[in-house]
Amino acid sequence: MDIVTKREEVREFFKKVVKENGLDGILLSDMEGLGLVSYLDESMDEETISASAAAIMSAGFITTSDTGKSGLNQIVLDTDDGYIVFIPIKDEYILAVMAPKDTKLGILRIIAKNVEEFLEKI
């Protein structure tokens, strides 16, 4: 994945997906919590979400390992106001998709999977 040279293309894709699906935002960070590309609601801070995503993903990997489970596919935070889905991509990146509460979780997972597939082709 060559995010650095295709950053604007990825951001435009994120923007399209957010607008077409009524999402709050999409963010891609590395596993250390450095934000790479995002299209977020203006009230959201990319730096803070990226750092949180790395911590959450790290805790997920540890918990998965400690419970004898293999392969962490996604972590879903279900809040009073909506959902945040975190997906590890190629063990290098974290995709975060934020959506309002009226979004169907199954649809959100499909959207996240489509974004993941787009990113894996880059």
N, C-alpha and C positions, 0 to 999 in steps of 0.2 A: 504494500500500500504506500503510495507516494503522496501523502497528505500535504507536504510542504509546497510542492509545485502545483498541486491541484486544489489548494485551499479555497479559492474563490468558486470553483466549480462545485465543490462539496457544500459550501455555504449556500449557494443558490439552490442546490437540491434540497438542503434542509429547509430553506425558506418555503419552497414549493410544497413540501410535505406538511409543514406546520400549517400553512394557510389552507391547503386543500382538506385537511382533517381536523381543523379547529383545535390544534394542540397548543400547549403553552411554550414549548420549545424543544430543541434537540441540541445535544452537546456531545462532542467527542474529545476525550482527554487521553493522555497516556497513563500507564499504570502507576506512575509516581504522582499523579494529580495535576499535571500541567495541561491546561486547556489548549486544544489545538484549533478547533473549528466549532462555531456554535451559531445558532439562530434562536435567541431567547426572548421571552417577554422582557420588556425594559426594566421590570422590577427585580429581575434575577441577576445575580452576580456570577459571571463565568468562573472566576478564580475560586470563589467559595464552593460552588457546586463541583468543580473539578477536584478540589482537595477532598471534599466529602465523598465523592464517587470512589476515589482511590482507597479511602479508609473503609468504606462499606464493602467494596470488592475484596479487599484484603481480609476483612473479617469473614466474608462469605467463603473464601478459599480455605481459611483456617478451619472454619466450622465444618465445611464439607469434608475435609481431610480427617478431622477429629471424629466424625461420625461414621467414617468408613465409606462414605459415598464418593462417587467419581464423577467428574465433569460438571462444573458449575455452568449452567446455561443462561440463567438470568436471576436477578433479584428484583422483586417487586415491592415497592413501598406503597401501601394503601392508606391514604390520609383522609381527613375529613373533607378536604378540598380537591382531591384528585389523586392521580397516580404518578409514580416515577418508576420507570423500568430501567435497570442497569444491566447491560449485556457485555460480557468480555468478548473482544474480537481479536482472534489470533494471539491470545496471551500477551498482547502488546498494548491494546487500547481498550477504552471503556466507552461504550455508547450509552448515553442517558436520554431517555425520552420522557417528557413531562406532559401530562394531559389533565384536563378538568374532570371532575367527578362524573359528569354525564357521559363520558367516553366508556364504551363497553370494553372491558378488560381483554376479551378475546380479540376484538378489532385492534386494540392497542398493541397486542403481541404480534399480530400480522403486520401492522405498520412498522414496528421495530424490526421484525425479521426482514422486511423489504429494504429498510435502510441499511441493515447489516449486509445484505447481499450486494447492494450498490457499493458499499465501502470496500468489500472484499474484491470487487472487480477493478478497483483503482490501483 
